[in-house]
Amino acid sequence: MKNKVLFMVVLNETELLDDLLLKFNDEVGQAATVIDSVGMAQHLSQLDETKIFSTIKPLIISNHTENKTIYSVIPEEDLDLARQTVKDVLRNIGKPDTGIMFAVPVLFQEGIREK
């Protein structure tokens, strides 16, 4: 088995989901799974002020009420391509409230079709 990684993107700008999936499919050529998710800051911003200090509430309020988590098991040699694909669609992933991406090694896999 070639070395694989679990590539994950938490996308706050959900309006870019279709563009990202289409480009990921075209460029990386791997299947991905998308799940609805909510970040901690998003959840905490909904709490009563009695549960969270009003002085820090403005720091955690997000413009997005939900996000999408995209994950895909990809060959390690495709990792740079996958990262660049996300950067091309999101334009500035370093900007707050855009999204994050990361990868972790996959120790084994079963049921994933090799391309």
MMTF fields as JSON, N, C-alpha, C and O atoms, coordinates in Angstrom:
{
  "mmtfVersion": "1.0.0",
  "mmtfProducer": "UNKNOWN",
  "numBonds": 459,
  "numAtoms": 460,
  "numGroups": 115,
  "numChains": 1,
  "numModels": 1,
  "chainsPerModel": [1],
  "groupsPerChain": [115],
  "chainIdList": ["A"],
  "bondAtomList": [4, 2, 8, 6, 12, 10, 16, 14, 20, 18, 24, 22, 28, 26, 32, 30, 36, 34, 40, 38, 44, 42, 48, 46, 52, 50, 56, 54, 60, 58, 64, 62, 68, 66, 72, 70, 76, 74, 80, 78, 84, 82, 88, 86, 92, 90, 96, 94, 100, 98, 104, 102, 108, 106, 112, 110, 116, 114, 120, 118, 124, 122, 128, 126, 132, 130, 136, 134, 140, 138, 144, 142, 148, 146, 152, 150, 156, 154, 160, 158, 164, 162, 168, 166, 172, 170, 176, 174, 180, 178, 184, 182, 188, 186, 192, 190, 196, 194, 200, 198, 204, 202, 208, 206, 212, 210, 216, 214, 220, 218, 224, 222, 228, 226, 232, 230, 236, 234, 240, 238, 244, 242, 248, 246, 252, 250, 256, 254, 260, 258, 264, 262, 268, 266, 272, 270, 276, 274, 280, 278, 284, 282, 288, 286, 292, 290, 296, 294, 300, 298, 304, 302, 308, 306, 312, 310, 316, 314, 320, 318, 324, 322, 328, 326, 332, 330, 336, 334, 340, 338, 344, 342, 348, 346, 352, 350, 356, 354, 360, 358, 364, 362, 368, 366, 372, 370, 376, 374, 380, 378, 384, 382, 388, 386, 392, 390, 396, 394, 400, 398, 404, 402, 408, 406, 412, 410, 416, 414, 420, 418, 424, 422, 428, 426, 432, 430, 436, 434, 440, 438, 444, 442, 448, 446, 452, 450, 456, 454],
  "bondOrderList": [1, 1, 1, 1, 1, 1, 1, 1, 1, 1, 1, 1, 1, 1, 1, 1, 1, 1, 1, 1, 1, 1, 1, 1, 1, 1, 1, 1, 1, 1, 1, 1, 1, 1, 1, 1, 1, 1, 1, 1, 1, 1, 1, 1, 1, 1, 1, 1, 1, 1, 1, 1, 1, 1, 1, 1, 1, 1, 1, 1, 1, 1, 1, 1, 1, 1, 1, 1, 1, 1, 1, 1, 1, 1, 1, 1, 1, 1, 1, 1, 1, 1, 1, 1, 1, 1, 1, 1, 1, 1, 1, 1, 1, 1, 1, 1, 1, 1, 1, 1, 1, 1, 1, 1, 1, 1, 1, 1, 1, 1, 1, 1, 1, 1],
  "groupList": [{"groupName": "MET", "atomNameList": ["N", "CA", "C", "O"], "elementList": ["N", "C", "C", "O"], "formalChargeList": [0, 0, 0, 0], "bondAtomList": [1, 0, 2, 1, 3, 2], "bondOrderList": [1, 1, 2], "singleLetterCode": "M", "chemCompType": "L-PEPTIDE LINKING"}, {"groupName": "LYS", "atomNameList": ["N", "CA", "C", "O"], "elementList": ["N", "C", "C", "O"], "formalChargeList": [0, 0, 0, 0], "bondAtomList": [1, 0, 2, 1, 3, 2], "bondOrderList": [1, 1, 2], "singleLetterCode": "K", "chemCompType": "L-PEPTIDE LINKING"}, {"groupName": "ASN", "atomNameList": ["N", "CA", "C", "O"], "elementList": ["N", "C", "C", "O"], "formalChargeList": [0, 0, 0, 0], "bondAtomList": [1, 0, 2, 1, 3, 2], "bondOrderList": [1, 1, 2], "singleLetterCode": "N", "chemCompType": "L-PEPTIDE LINKING"}, {"groupName": "VAL", "atomNameList": ["N", "CA", "C", "O"], "elementList": ["N", "C", "C", "O"], "formalChargeList": [0, 0, 0, 0], "bondAtomList": [1, 0, 2, 1, 3, 2], "bondOrderList": [1, 1, 2], "singleLetterCode": "V", "chemCompType": "L-PEPTIDE LINKING"}, {"groupName": "LEU", "atomNameList": ["N", "CA", "C", "O"], "elementList": ["N", "C", "C", "O"], "formalChargeList": [0, 0, 0, 0], "bondAtomList": [1, 0, 2, 1, 3, 2], "bondOrderList": [1, 1, 2], "singleLetterCode": "L", "chemCompType": "L-PEPTIDE LINKING"}, {"groupName": "PHE", "atomNameList": ["N", "CA", "C", "O"], "elementList": ["N", "C", "C", "O"], "formalChargeList": [0, 0, 0, 0], "bondAtomList": [1, 0, 2, 1, 3, 2], "bondOrderList": [1, 1, 2], "singleLetterCode": "F", "chemCompType": "L-PEPTIDE LINKING"}, {"groupName": "GLU", "atomNameList": ["N", "CA", "C", "O"], "elementList": ["N", "C", "C", "O"], "formalChargeList": [0, 0, 0, 0], "bondAtomList": [1, 0, 2, 1, 3, 2], "bondOrderList": [1, 1, 2], "singleLetterCode": "E", "chemCompType": "L-PEPTIDE LINKING"}, {"groupName": "THR", "atomNameList": ["N", "CA", "C", "O"], "elementList": ["N", "C", "C", "O"], "formalChargeList": [0, 0, 0, 0], "bondAtomList": [1, 0, 2, 1, 3, 2], "bondOrderList": [1, 1, 2], "singleLetterCode": "T", "chemCompType": "L-PEPTIDE LINKING"}, {"groupName": "ASP", "atomNameList": ["N", "CA", "C", "O"], "elementList": ["N", "C", "C", "O"], "formalChargeList": [0, 0, 0, 0], "bondAtomList": [1, 0, 2, 1, 3, 2], "bondOrderList": [1, 1, 2], "singleLetterCode": "D", "chemCompType": "L-PEPTIDE LINKING"}, {"groupName": "GLY", "atomNameList": ["N", "CA", "C", "O"], "elementList": ["N", "C", "C", "O"], "formalChargeList": [0, 0, 0, 0], "bondAtomList": [1, 0, 2, 1, 3, 2], "bondOrderList": [1, 1, 2], "singleLetterCode": "G", "chemCompType": "PEPTIDE LINKING"}, {"groupName": "GLN", "atomNameList": ["N", "CA", "C", "O"], "elementList": ["N", "C", "C", "O"], "formalChargeList": [0, 0, 0, 0], "bondAtomList": [1, 0, 2, 1, 3, 2], "bondOrderList": [1, 1, 2], "singleLetterCode": "Q", "chemCompType": "L-PEPTIDE LINKING"}, {"groupName": "ALA", "atomNameList": ["N", "CA", "C", "O"], "elementList": ["N", "C", "C", "O"], "formalChargeList": [0, 0, 0, 0], "bondAtomList": [1, 0, 2, 1, 3, 2], "bondOrderList": [1, 1, 2], "singleLetterCode": "A", "chemCompType": "L-PEPTIDE LINKING"}, {"groupName": "ILE", "atomNameList": ["N", "CA", "C", "O"], "elementList": ["N", "C", "C", "O"], "formalChargeList": [0, 0, 0, 0], "bondAtomList": [1, 0, 2, 1, 3, 2], "bondOrderList": [1, 1, 2], "singleLetterCode": "I", "chemCompType": "L-PEPTIDE LINKING"}, {"groupName": "SER", "atomNameList": ["N", "CA", "C", "O"], "elementList": ["N", "C", "C", "O"], "formalChargeList": [0, 0, 0, 0], "bondAtomList": [1, 0, 2, 1, 3, 2], "bondOrderList": [1, 1, 2], "singleLetterCode": "S", "chemCompType": "L-PEPTIDE LINKING"}, {"groupName": "HIS", "atomNameList": ["N", "CA", "C", "O"], "elementList": ["N", "C", "C", "O"], "formalChargeList": [0, 0, 0, 0], "bondAtomList": [1, 0, 2, 1, 3, 2], "bondOrderList": [1, 1, 2], "singleLetterCode": "H", "chemCompType": "L-PEPTIDE LINKING"}, {"groupName": "PRO", "atomNameList": ["N", "CA", "C", "O"], "elementList": ["N", "C", "C", "O"], "formalChargeList": [0, 0, 0, 0], "bondAtomList": [1, 0, 2, 1, 3, 2], "bondOrderList": [1, 1, 2], "singleLetterCode": "P", "chemCompType": "L-PEPTIDE LINKING"}, {"groupName": "TYR", "atomNameList": ["N", "CA", "C", "O"], "elementList": ["N", "C", "C", "O"], "formalChargeList": [0, 0, 0, 0], "bondAtomList": [1, 0, 2, 1, 3, 2], "bondOrderList": [1, 1, 2], "singleLetterCode": "Y", "chemCompType": "L-PEPTIDE LINKING"}, {"groupName": "ARG", "atomNameList": ["N", "CA", "C", "O"], "elementList": ["N", "C", "C", "O"], "formalChargeList": [0, 0, 0, 0], "bondAtomList": [1, 0, 2, 1, 3, 2], "bondOrderList": [1, 1, 2], "singleLetterCode": "R", "chemCompType": "L-PEPTIDE LINKING"}],
  "groupTypeList": [0, 1, 2, 1, 3, 4, 5, 0, 3, 3, 4, 2, 6, 7, 6, 4, 4, 8, 8, 4, 4, 4, 1, 5, 2, 8, 6, 3, 9, 10, 11, 11, 7, 3, 12, 8, 13, 3, 9, 0, 11, 10, 14, 4, 13, 10, 4, 8, 6, 7, 1, 12, 5, 13, 7, 12, 1, 15, 4, 12, 12, 13, 2, 14, 7, 6, 2, 1, 7, 12, 16, 13, 3, 12, 15, 6, 6, 8, 4, 8, 4, 11, 17, 10, 7, 3, 1, 8, 3, 4, 17, 2, 12, 9, 1, 15, 8, 7, 9, 12, 0, 5, 11, 3, 15, 3, 4, 5, 10, 6, 9, 12, 17, 6, 1],
  "groupIdList": [1, 2, 3, 4, 5, 6, 7, 8, 9, 10, 11, 12, 13, 14, 15, 16, 17, 18, 19, 20, 21, 22, 23, 24, 25, 26, 27, 28, 29, 30, 31, 32, 33, 34, 35, 36, 37, 38, 39, 40, 41, 42, 43, 44, 45, 46, 47, 48, 49, 50, 51, 52, 53, 54, 55, 56, 57, 58, 59, 60, 61, 62, 63, 64, 65, 66, 67, 68, 69, 70, 71, 72, 73, 74, 75, 76, 77, 78, 79, 80, 81, 82, 83, 84, 85, 86, 87, 88, 89, 90, 91, 92, 93, 94, 95, 96, 97, 98, 99, 100, 101, 102, 103, 104, 105, 106, 107, 108, 109, 110, 111, 112, 113, 114, 115],
  "secStructList": [7, 7, 7, 3, 3, 3, 3, 3, 3, 3, 3, 1, 7, 4, 4, 4, 2, 2, 2, 2, 2, 2, 2, 2, 2, 2, 2, 6, 7, 7, 7, 7, 3, 3, 3, 3, 3, 7, 7, 2, 2, 2, 2, 2, 6, 6, 1, 7, 6, 6, 6, 1, 7, 6, 6, 6, 2, 2, 2, 2, 7, 7, 1, 7, 1, 7, 3, 3, 3, 3, 3, 3, 3, 3, 3, 4, 4, 4, 2, 2, 2, 2, 2, 2, 2, 2, 2, 2, 2, 2, 1, 7, 6, 6, 1, 6, 6, 1, 3, 3, 3, 3, 3, 3, 3, 3, 1, 7, 7, 7, 1, 7, 7, 7, 7],
  "xCoordList": [0.846, 0.0, 0.882, 1.792, 0.596, 1.277, 0.89, -0.17, 1.749, 1.398, 0.201, 0.145, -0.754, -1.977, -2.102, -1.54, -2.85, -3.177, -4.669, -5.321, -5.199, -6.568, -6.501, -6.026, -6.978, -6.948, -8.296, -9.34, -8.27, -9.516, -9.546, -8.541, -10.709, -10.952, -12.222, -13.265, -12.131, -13.318, -13.599, -12.841, -14.681, -15.01, -16.068, -17.218, -15.677, -16.644, -17.403, -18.585, -16.753, -17.397, -18.132, -17.685, -19.27, -19.986, -20.495, -20.8, -20.585, -21.009, -19.976, -20.274, -18.765, -17.718, -17.646, -16.769, -18.551, -18.49, -18.525, -17.67, -19.486, -19.593, -18.332, -17.818, -17.832, -16.616, -15.43, -14.633, -15.332, -14.227, -14.311, -13.301, -15.486, -15.634, -15.367, -14.71, -15.873, -15.628, -14.139, -13.61, -13.47, -12.039, -11.233, -10.271, -11.611, -10.926, -11.051, -10.075, -12.236, -12.446, -11.602, -10.97, -11.587, -10.826, -9.322, -8.608, -8.836, -7.392, -6.804, -5.778, -7.442, -6.894, -7.436, -6.744, -8.667, -9.245, -9.588, -9.614, -9.847, -10.21, -11.616, -12.061, -12.302, -13.625, -13.462, -12.417, -14.491, -14.486, -15.866, -16.853, -15.913, -17.161, -17.354, -16.397, -18.583, -18.907, -19.907, -20.918, -19.609, -20.553, -20.827, -19.961, -22.03, -22.359, -21.67, -21.608, -21.157, -20.471, -20.661, -21.039, -20.387, -20.478, -19.229, -18.894, -18.545, -17.344, -17.665, -18.775, -16.679, -16.855, -17.234, -18.121, -16.572, -16.882, -18.32, -19.017, -18.755, -20.128, -21.116, -22.12, -20.831, -21.72, -21.732, -22.796, -20.556, -20.47, -21.143, -21.674, -21.116, -21.731, -23.243, -23.875, -23.833, -25.277, -25.681, -26.87, -24.718, -25.029, -25.512, -25.205, -26.263, -26.695, -25.479, -24.44, -25.629, -24.529, -24.238, -23.151, -25.173, -24.892, -23.907, -23.24, -23.811, -22.889, -21.541, -20.563, -21.493, -20.239, -20.078, -21.035, -18.892, -18.653, -18.918, -18.409, -19.7, -20.053, -18.829, -18.859, -17.751, -16.547, -15.814, -15.109, -15.973, -15.285, -16.215, -15.748, -17.519, -18.473, -18.196, -18.24, -17.911, -17.634, -16.409, -16.294, -15.511, -14.309, -14.581, -13.812, -15.666, -15.927, -17.116, -17.428, -17.771, -18.924, -18.448, -17.524, -19.081, -18.751, -19.879, -21.037, -19.533, -20.551, -21.283, -22.331, -20.737, -21.309, -21.998, -21.463, -23.186, -23.918, -23.569, -23.865, -22.953, -22.546, -21.327, -20.97, -20.695, -19.631, -19.743, -20.589, -18.898, -18.867, -17.484, -16.472, -17.454, -16.182, -16.063, -16.931, -14.984, -14.714, -13.524, -12.498, -13.654, -12.495, -12.334, -13.297, -11.064, -10.719, -9.409, -8.468, -9.347, -8.095, -7.394, -7.913, -6.213, -5.486, -4.063, -3.536, -3.433, -2.02, -1.185, -1.45, -0.203, 0.626, 1.251, 1.437, 1.576, 2.195, 1.227, 1.666, -0.079, -1.073, -1.387, -2.225, -0.728, -1.054, -0.803, -1.646, 0.329, 0.599, -0.438, -0.868, -0.831, -1.851, -3.196, -3.889, -3.559, -4.814, -4.793, -5.776, -3.688, -3.57, -3.686, -4.374, -3.021, -3.067, -4.47, -4.91, -5.163, -6.534, -7.43, -8.224, -7.305, -8.094, -7.717, -8.596, -6.434, -5.98, -6.497, -6.854, -6.541, -7.029, -8.497, -8.896, -9.291, -10.726, -10.986, -11.768, -10.343, -10.603, -9.852, -10.18, -8.86, -8.047, -7.177, -5.971, -7.739, -6.94, -7.392, -8.144, -6.932, -7.351, -6.819, -7.319, -5.816, -5.278, -6.162, -5.967, -7.132, -8.058, -9.009, -9.509, -9.263, -10.171, -11.543, -12.051, -12.118, -13.478, -13.621, -14.703, -12.518, -12.545, -12.6, -13.47, -11.68, -11.626, -10.251, -9.345, -10.108, -8.809, -8.646, -9.624, -7.409, -7.156, -5.975, -5.083, -5.987, -4.891, -4.929, -5.9, -3.873, -3.8, -3.139, -2.275, -3.559, -2.965, -2.676, -3.386, -1.633, -1.315, -2.443, -3.108, -2.641, -3.601, -2.806, -1.938, -3.099, -2.369, -2.847, -2.055, -4.122, -4.669, -5.934, -6.501, -6.358, -7.623, -8.243, -7.547, -9.534, -10.295, -11.528, -12.11, -11.927, -13.142, -12.996, -13.987, -11.787, -11.557, -11.001, -9.979, -11.668, -11.25, -10.017, -9.986, -9.013, -7.79, -8.075, -8.805, -7.491, -7.712, -6.711, -6.74],
  "yCoordList": [-1.187, 0.0, 1.237, 1.369, 2.145, 3.431, 4.182, 3.933, 5.107, 5.937, 6.803, 7.43, 6.828, 7.619, 8.603, 8.408, 9.657, 10.634, 10.89, 10.764, 11.254, 11.722, 13.231, 13.912, 13.749, 15.181, 15.758, 15.288, 16.778, 17.361, 18.865, 19.557, 19.346, 20.775, 21.108, 20.489, 22.077, 22.619, 23.941, 24.903, 23.97, 25.087, 25.973, 25.565, 27.177, 28.136, 28.844, 29.152, 29.103, 29.758, 28.7, 28.306, 28.248, 27.114, 27.395, 26.466, 28.661, 28.996, 28.544, 28.508, 28.199, 27.727, 26.2, 25.66, 25.5, 24.042, 23.398, 22.565, 23.76, 23.133, 23.363, 22.435, 24.594, 24.907, 24.076, 23.558, 23.961, 23.21, 21.729, 21.125, 21.14, 19.719, 19.431, 18.446, 20.287, 20.086, 20.175, 19.346, 21.178, 21.344, 20.217, 19.733, 19.795, 18.695, 17.422, 16.689, 17.158, 15.99, 16.078, 15.097, 17.245, 17.419, 17.346, 16.714, 17.985, 18.097, 16.896, 16.36, 16.473, 15.414, 14.048, 13.036, 14.034, 12.796, 11.781, 10.581, 12.234, 11.335, 11.656, 12.802, 10.646, 10.856, 11.553, 11.457, 12.238, 12.919, 12.768, 12.498, 12.945, 12.916, 14.277, 14.88, 14.759, 16.064, 15.857, 15.175, 16.455, 16.406, 17.823, 18.694, 18.046, 19.324, 19.375, 18.373, 20.535, 20.679, 22.088, 23.01, 22.226, 23.51, 23.649, 22.756, 24.769, 25.01, 25.426, 25.863, 25.283, 25.646, 27.108, 27.439, 27.99, 29.42, 29.689, 30.504, 28.994, 29.17, 28.717, 29.385, 27.589, 27.073, 27.989, 28.324, 28.389, 29.239, 30.597, 31.186, 31.085, 32.393, 32.349, 33.399, 31.166, 31.021, 30.909, 30.96, 30.76, 30.589, 31.888, 32.982, 31.744, 32.912, 33.63, 33.023, 34.916, 35.695, 35.279, 35.559, 34.62, 34.142, 32.994, 32.725, 32.31, 31.19, 31.588, 30.851, 32.727, 33.17, 34.656, 35.425, 35.04, 36.436, 37.332, 37.087, 38.35, 39.248, 39.96, 40.439, 40.036, 40.704, 39.875, 40.425, 38.546, 37.73, 37.264, 36.765, 37.414, 36.971, 37.591, 36.872, 38.897, 39.462, 38.844, 38.89, 38.277, 37.688, 36.355, 35.932, 35.691, 34.358, 34.313, 33.255, 35.42, 35.433, 35.267, 35.946, 34.375, 34.074, 34.557, 34.609, 34.908, 35.289, 34.078, 34.218, 32.894, 31.677, 30.882, 30.742, 30.363, 29.582, 28.107, 27.35, 27.7, 26.302, 26.259, 27.251, 25.101, 24.89, 23.472, 22.689, 23.165, 21.841, 21.259, 21.939, 20.008, 19.314, 18.316, 17.467, 18.434, 17.587, 16.711, 17.21, 15.416, 14.567, 13.551, 13.082, 13.231, 12.306, 11.613, 12.251, 10.315, 9.576, 9.655, 9.187, 10.253, 10.476, 9.952, 9.851, 9.616, 9.254, 10.437, 11.587, 10.145, 11.207, 12.083, 13.282, 11.497, 12.296, 13.3, 14.201, 13.165, 14.121, 15.237, 16.095, 15.229, 16.181, 17.625, 18.488, 17.907, 19.284, 19.749, 20.902, 18.861, 19.183, 19.468, 20.414, 18.662, 18.877, 20.217, 20.958, 20.527, 21.804, 22.987, 23.965, 22.893, 23.986, 24.148, 25.266, 23.04, 23.085, 23.865, 24.701, 23.596, 24.323, 25.8, 26.661, 26.099, 27.497, 28.233, 29.408, 27.552, 28.177, 28.585, 29.643, 27.749, 28.045, 29.05, 29.984, 28.869, 29.757, 31.076, 32.027, 31.14, 32.331, 32.719, 32.901, 32.853, 33.262, 32.498, 33.019, 31.271, 30.437, 30.978, 30.605, 31.849, 32.441, 33.536, 33.955, 34.0, 35.035, 34.416, 33.312, 35.11, 34.559, 34.196, 34.855, 33.134, 32.693, 32.198, 32.261, 31.706, 31.147, 29.624, 29.005, 29.035, 27.594, 27.159, 27.977, 25.87, 25.29, 23.999, 23.41, 23.57, 22.258, 21.626, 22.314, 20.3, 19.563, 18.129, 17.705, 17.397, 15.996, 15.198, 15.701, 13.959, 13.042, 11.722, 11.352, 11.017, 9.73, 8.713, 8.692, 7.886, 6.789, 5.511, 5.163, 4.813, 3.601, 2.397, 1.513, 2.356, 1.305, 1.812, 2.831, 1.095, 1.393, 0.108, -0.831, 0.072, -1.047, -0.467, 0.493, -1.031, -0.594, 0.641, 1.14, 1.141, 2.293, 1.785, 1.099, 2.118, 1.669, 2.441, 3.669, 1.736, 2.389, 2.896, 2.266, 4.053, 4.581, 4.024, 4.354],
  "zCoordList": [0.0, 0.0, 0.0, 0.818, -0.934, -0.924, 0.337, 0.911, 0.774, 1.919, 1.582, 0.523, 2.495, 2.308, 3.465, 4.543, 3.206, 4.243, 4.211, 3.174, 5.378, 5.46, 5.346, 6.254, 4.23, 3.941, 4.337, 3.883, 5.185, 5.688, 5.473, 5.636, 5.108, 4.938, 5.713, 5.503, 6.599, 7.258, 6.557, 6.683, 5.829, 4.952, 5.596, 5.755, 5.963, 6.512, 5.397, 5.555, 4.292, 3.155, 2.335, 1.257, 2.867, 2.28, 0.866, 0.119, 0.504, -0.864, -1.9, -3.094, -1.451, -2.349, -2.425, -3.101, -1.745, -1.675, -3.058, -3.362, -3.901, -5.223, -6.046, -6.67, -6.049, -6.807, -6.293, -7.077, -4.97, -4.39, -4.734, -5.095, -4.631, -4.936, -6.412, -6.747, -7.285, -8.719, -9.045, -9.785, -8.493, -8.766, -8.124, -8.72, -6.924, -6.256, -7.088, -7.25, -7.611, -8.46, -9.731, -10.124, -10.373, -11.616, -11.389, -12.168, -10.333, -10.109, -9.383, -9.801, -8.308, -7.461, -7.879, -7.774, -8.349, -8.858, -7.786, -8.059, -6.582, -5.494, -5.013, -5.079, -4.534, -3.947, -2.597, -1.954, -2.193, -0.902, -0.272, -0.957, 1.021, 1.77, 2.412, 2.898, 2.415, 2.985, 4.111, 3.945, 5.256, 6.37, 6.864, 6.785, 7.371, 7.993, 9.346, 10.059, 9.692, 10.971, 11.511, 10.788, 12.797, 13.476, 14.33, 15.108, 14.18, 14.963, 16.383, 16.686, 17.246, 18.639, 18.793, 19.58, 18.05, 18.146, 17.719, 18.324, 16.671, 16.213, 17.278, 17.527, 17.899, 18.941, 20.158, 20.68, 20.605, 21.793, 21.579, 22.52, 20.346, 20.089, 20.269, 20.381, 20.297, 20.475, 21.944, 22.262, 22.831, 24.244, 24.872, 24.397, 25.935, 26.704, 27.254, 27.511, 27.427, 27.985, 29.416, 29.922, 30.082, 31.436, 31.417, 32.416, 30.277, 30.177, 29.585, 29.707, 28.958, 28.359, 28.651, 28.561, 28.992, 29.341, 28.142, 27.048, 28.35, 27.247, 26.686, 25.552, 27.467, 26.966, 25.927, 25.082, 25.978, 24.97, 23.862, 22.838, 24.044, 23.02, 21.652, 20.653, 21.559, 20.23, 19.547, 18.322, 20.321, 19.736, 19.057, 18.194, 19.436, 18.897, 17.95, 17.403, 17.751, 16.851, 15.409, 14.961, 14.713, 13.333, 12.428, 12.84, 11.2, 10.221, 9.664, 9.032, 9.894, 9.348, 10.448, 11.548, 10.15, 11.136, 11.061, 11.986, 9.985, 9.819, 8.922, 8.286, 8.88, 7.923, 7.378, 7.811, 6.444, 5.838, 6.081, 5.911, 6.477, 6.627, 5.486, 5.285, 4.753, 3.592, 3.944, 4.406, 3.728, 3.97, 2.859, 2.252, 2.62, 1.55, 1.891, 2.363, 1.653, 1.79, 0.436, -0.577, 0.442, -0.814, -0.685, 0.423, -1.821, -1.774, -1.275, -1.624, -0.477, 0.091, -0.988, -0.781, -2.135, -3.197, -3.83, -4.545, -3.582, -4.081, -3.082, -3.357, -1.938, -0.878, -1.304, -1.059, -1.931, -2.375, -3.398, -3.371, -4.288, -5.287, -4.615, -4.989, -3.637, -2.917, -2.189, -2.221, -1.539, -0.818, -1.778, -1.486, -2.909, -3.875, -4.455, -4.722, -4.647, -5.152, -4.194, -4.626, -2.904, -1.903, -1.917, -1.887, -1.963, -1.984, -3.215, -3.131, -4.352, -5.584, -5.458, -5.944, -4.809, -4.683, -3.567, -3.746, -2.423, -1.284, -1.377, -0.668, -2.231, -2.467, -1.278, -1.449, -0.088, 1.07, 2.306, 3.13, 2.427, 3.549, 4.874, 5.935, 4.828, 6.037, 6.617, 7.758, 5.835, 6.301, 7.326, 7.112, 8.434, 9.451, 8.87, 7.963, 9.42, 9.089, 7.655, 7.072, 7.091, 5.742, 5.796, 5.184, 6.52, 6.648, 7.11, 7.271, 7.32, 7.665, 6.878, 6.418, 6.731, 6.133, 6.844, 7.339, 6.884, 7.497, 6.99, 6.363, 7.266, 6.866, 7.982, 8.701, 8.109, 9.073, 8.356, 7.421, 8.795, 8.156, 8.346, 9.381, 7.344, 7.412, 7.646, 6.846, 8.738, 9.073, 8.277, 7.954, 7.963, 7.119, 6.453, 6.85, 5.45, 4.776, 4.301, 3.916, 4.33, 3.776, 3.118, 3.624, 2.009, 1.343, 0.477, -0.057, 0.328, -0.534, -1.854, -1.883, -2.928, -4.258, -4.687, -4.598, -5.147, -5.678, -7.064, -7.83, -7.396, -8.751, -9.707, -10.892]
}
